[in-house]
Amino acid sequence: YGSAGFNLFNLVTLSASYANMKSDTSEIKSFNSYLVLNTENIPKISSASAYFQRNNDNNPFDFENPSINTIMGYKVGYELSKGVSLIWDFRQYYKEDGTGNLEPVKQTTIETTFSF
């Protein structure tokens, strides 16, 4: 397992991790990365982030060819009032279409968060 992070002038934080787990009969590799924007100086935006995850895959670094283990997306939070935010969460993952091909599945959720 390895992990690294980078903070650019307290504006943007990038983190990535890689795991390679082996047993006698199998090998599992995963890659996760996150980009988080510091929203302290952006009015009404409570959070902003993007992510890419590829878990339990033979080649998690094959970015051009997604697999059913690939999830990517972003989240943006809009501050409705102090301590209350509306979160827009978009994610895309892949599923097999029955013929062996992968088709993207796009999902958007909207949620409300309370912090106190």
Secondary structure as UniProt FT lines:
FT   STRAND          2..8
FT   TURN            9..11
FT   STRAND          12..22
FT   STRAND          27..37
FT   TURN            40..41
FT   TURN            43..44
FT   STRAND          45..57
FT   TURN            60..61
FT   TURN            63..64
FT   TURN            68..69
FT   STRAND          70..81
FT   TURN            82..83
FT   STRAND          84..96
FT   STRAND          102..114
//
